[in-house]
Amino acid sequence: MFSVKLEKFIWCHRRLISVLAVILIVQLFELALLQVKYDIFIGGFLQPYAYRTLPERAFFILLSLWYDFLLFGIFGIFWFYLADKLNKFGILIYYSFTVLMLLVMGIWLGLKFKVLSYFNDTINYQIIASLGGGSIKEGLLYASNEIALFTGIMVIIIGVFIFIARYLKNHEYIRDYHQDLPQSLILKWILIVMSVVTPFLTYAVSDSDYLRYGLGKKTSYRLISSGLDALSDFDNDGYGLFGYPKDSALFDARIFPGALDIPGNEIDEDGLLGDAILMPLAPDPLKEIQPRAGKHIILIVLETARVDLLEQQIGGQYVAPVMREIARTGTSAEYAYSHTGYTVTSLMALFNRELIQHDHRIRLIDFLQASGYGISIISGQDESFGDIALNTGMTKEGVNYFDARTAIEDRVFPSKDSGSLRLSEERVVEQFQKRFSELDLKTPQFIYLNFQAAHFPYSHPNMQKRLIKEFIPRSEIVAENRDRVAATYWNAISNADWAVGQVVETLKKNNLYDKTTLVILGDHGESLFEDGFLGHGHAINEAQTHIPLVFNDPNIEISQAIGQVDVAEMAVRSAFELSNQWLNQEKTVFQLVGNLSFPSLIGHVKFGGDRLTFDFRSEQAYLSEYKQWKTLLELLADSKQKDRITYLISEWETLKWHEFDYRNKTK
């Protein structure tokens, strides 16, 4: 008798119970994933907030349940309404709703926390496009294997759910009270009350850094707050009352977070620091150097090279003995940095000597051609990727050009997509030696070499196992296998070091080593799970932006932070045997995540590694010296930090304005 009463109760409240089943399962898995990825309940690397005490955790979980209930409750009401209209009854309706919601969330959470596991919470379309050289398609290829594996698993799970649904349909039992029992209206009334309260609650959460930090990672909160934000976007500028930063002028489309702050119009379009005051662009020092013949220059860019490669050992062997020797007898910059953490923008900064599309500075290739240098491009990647070759002058008339697309049949992987094309180090060295034998070495030569050994997944089928016995398979590149991932990565660096050694040997055989300026640097670094993530371009930190920079010239003095925009001038001064001193320890290197129009993060790093990083999404800054996050308002009120944060934001506004102004003038 009790079981019948219980069954009637469940059937009377079946819609509420279906929704509760969904939110409890989603809540369990999503909170577990948030803890694994962000250490949200204990605090993690560079994470400003965590919910450590029992009351804090309980409050966060209750808020999380609130938004899940509202989201899935709305979906449920819509689903049950359709079922009523179609005159559908029975347990299959509720089973289908539960399964559909769990499948959708399962797929989304799988993509968010597994397929894109080597990105952190800064990931968005803008950053994926930057990683893909400006192309969303190319960016998604970074996760292509994981997507294929994940899709296969989901197909199997969906097949199992369909089989169960068919079984229920064919064996469904029908009680005589199923259609006679009145359906409880409690779900509708709960949702009505929640719909009234939620806008006020969301506004409060969006104003609280502490609450927004965790809830902003919840799918239900993001969807609901984004919807409310869109409804309150009265001036249609993309920002409303429920996001963060908020639109400070709801009825003025000129003013919103990330807007171009036009200098001198007395309007603070982006809501930061008042009306923009432009910083003057520093004069181009290369324009003060008379073009002439000098030493040969060989510029070697190592894909995904971390600064610690010079000190790293595997099994008691240094992974880069050749580069260590060049650094010992030449010069190594202790604090050299990538500006962006992306291949395309790093190479643009290196060759064009600035972070923006502008003609303020003369391009390296243009200067060397004016100096009478022969130019040879020999790259293990497709330099058309992200229009690198076009925008840097690599394909100008008179340039000898070779890259992975030129020798597409020699690629190491089957894919012909620009972001996937790679040549082995042996093939690049072979092309270098062939080209070297053809050159008139009485004329000064510039040779650019790009070695792709350390590109993800850090190996290819024909790569030499110089330090390890086996590569880690791509499918096993996960945080739990961090040591094997690192070993495979360092073996790749060892292959790049071998290739550098072949270049050095060729120069020495021809008695040209001392008559050549040899420059070796990385395009960006790589997180190898030590900060919880794998990859690059999604954080401003040591692993992803601190790069090696080595010259064979011992007459360079460096005691300041060096950015990639500085390297070309250093190489020219070395080749021309000019004064080459870089001694300003207060000089900062500008860095960003995303694009210049509206980055997720911007930062300054100085000699010694002291960093200031500003997060546009929270309007907070991280000060590495104090290991603290502070709000923009707190920094502006601090006499010691005000000038520092003002300088950082002003430099960003200045770069953004000059690029915008230049593009308009050249249209």
Secondary structure as UniProt FT lines:
FT   HELIX           2..12
FT   HELIX           14..38
FT   TURN            40..42
FT   TURN            45..46
FT   HELIX           54..85
FT   TURN            86..87
FT   HELIX           91..110
FT   HELIX           111..115
FT   TURN            116..118
FT   TURN            121..122
FT   HELIX           125..131
FT   TURN            132..134
FT   HELIX           136..140
FT   HELIX           141..143
FT   HELIX           144..171
FT   TURN            176..180
FT   HELIX           186..206
FT   HELIX           209..215
FT   TURN            216..217
FT   HELIX           219..231
FT   TURN            234..235
FT   TURN            250..251
FT   TURN            253..254
FT   TURN            257..258
FT   TURN            263..264
FT   TURN            269..270
FT   HELIX           285..288
FT   STRAND          296..302
FT   TURN            303..304
FT   HELIX           307..310
FT   STRAND          313..314
FT   TURN            315..316
FT   STRAND          317..318
FT   HELIX           321..329
FT   STRAND          331..332
FT   STRAND          336..337
FT   HELIX           343..352
FT   HELIX           364..370
FT   TURN            371..372
FT   STRAND          374..379
FT   TURN            383..384
FT   HELIX           385..387
FT   HELIX           388..392
FT   TURN            393..395
FT   TURN            397..398
FT   STRAND          399..402
FT   TURN            404..407
FT   HELIX           408..410
FT   TURN            418..420
FT   HELIX           425..438
FT   TURN            441..442
FT   STRAND          445..451
FT   TURN            453..454
FT   TURN            456..457
FT   TURN            461..462
FT   HELIX           474..476
FT   HELIX           479..481
FT   HELIX           482..509
FT   TURN            510..511
FT   HELIX           513..515
FT   STRAND          516..522
FT   STRAND          527..528
FT   TURN            530..531
FT   STRAND          534..535
FT   HELIX           542..545
FT   STRAND          546..547
FT   STRAND          549..551
FT   TURN            554..555
FT   STRAND          557..558
FT   STRAND          562..563
FT   HELIX           564..575
FT   TURN            576..577
FT   STRAND          581..582
FT   TURN            585..586
FT   STRAND          588..593
FT   STRAND          601..606
FT   TURN            607..608
FT   STRAND          611..615
FT   TURN            616..619
FT   STRAND          620..623
FT   TURN            624..627
FT   STRAND          628..631
FT   HELIX           632..636
FT   TURN            639..641
FT   HELIX           642..665
//
